[in-house]
Amino acid sequence: MITLNQVVRNKRCKPRRKSMTKFLNKSPQKKGIRVRVYTTKPKKPHSAIRKIAKLYLPSRKRHVLAYIPGQGHNLSAHSVVLIRGGRVRDIPGMHAKIYRNKFDFFCAEPFVRKRRRSKYGIHKFRE
């Protein structure tokens, strides 16, 4: 138990929260160059094959793992992509996601997306 004199001498301070997205350097998005694309399996209760890209961030001079959302992709060697923060809960160490329809990452989904279009870079659906 801390004494009153100890509290007077040095105040109590809350521990600082560590940022999981240090590679973004407090910016909303960063541009990255694709180094490698591969698949992995999620943690225990889930079963799937998740698509992951290893990216090089020229502005930060470091490599980052990013999740490829949606169905299908056309990423090839040295594709330029835009990443944002946001973790994938069932893949450990995954703290970034790639924006679709930006730079070299075009939409190649087999259906018309009507909801969550901003996350996938799709314009308003017109019937």
N, C-alpha and C positions, 0 to 999 in steps of 0.2 A: 504494500500500500504506500502510495506517495504521500509525503507530509506537506503541510501547508507552506513551510519555508521553501521546499523544493519547487512547488508550483509558483511561488512568488519569484524565485530566481530565474527559472526558465519555464515559460508558458507551455501548455500542452498544444501540440500541433498534430493535425490529421496527416496520416501518411498519404503521399501523392500517388495517384493512379497512373500506372504505366500505360502509354499508348500502344495499342497493338499495330497501328499503322504508321510507324515511324518513317517508313519509306515514302509516304506521301508528303512529308515535311509540311504539315498543316495546310495542304492545298486539297481541293476537292477531287481532282483527277490528275493523273500523270500519264505521259506517253511512254509506251514500252515497245521493245523489239523482241519478237518471239525467238526463243532459242530452241525450245524443244516442246513437243506436245506428247502427252502420254495419258494413260488411264490408271485409275486406282480404285480400290474398294473402300467403302465407308466403314466406320466403327461398328461395334458389335450388333445392336438390334437391327440395323438396316442392311439391305443387300442390293447392290446396284453396281454399275461401272461408271464412275465419274470421270469426266474429261478435265484434264488439268494442263495448263501451259506454264512453262518456265520462261520468264521474261527478263530482259535486261533493261534497266532504267538508265538511260544515258545521263539524265539530269542529276541522279544520285550516285551513279557509277556502282550499281549493285544489282544482284539478281533477286527476283521475287517469284513466288509461286502464285498463280491466279486461277480461279475457277472459270470454266467456259459454260455459261448458262444456256438454256434453250436446247433445242433438238438439232443436231447436225452442225457442222462448221466447215469452213473452207480455209483454215489457217495453214499456211505453208511456211517454208523457211524464210526468216527475216521479214515476216509480216509485221506491220506497225499497228498497234492496238492502243486503246484508251482504257485505263483501269481506274477503279474506284475502290474505296474501302468496303468492308462488309464481309463477315466471316461465313464460312460454310460449316454448319454445326457438326456434321458427322464426318468431317475430314480434319484430322489434327494438323495444325500449322498453316491452315489456309485462311488468310486474312484479306484477300483481294478478289474482286470479280472483274470480268472484262465486259465492256460495253459492246453490244452488237451494233452493226450498221455505222460504225465510225472507222475512218481510215481504211485499212485493208480487210476488215472483218465484216463481210456482207451477210445479210440474212439468207439462210437456206433452209427455212423450216417448211415442213410439208402441210401446214395448215395456216389459216388466217388468224392472227392473234388480235383479240378484241380488248383484253384486259392487260394491265401492267405493261402498256406499250412503251412508256418512257424508259423503263429498265432495259428494253430491247431495241430502242431507237426506231420504232415503227410509227409511221404517220397515221392520222385518223382514218379509220375504216369507213368507207362509203359504200352503201348498197346500191 
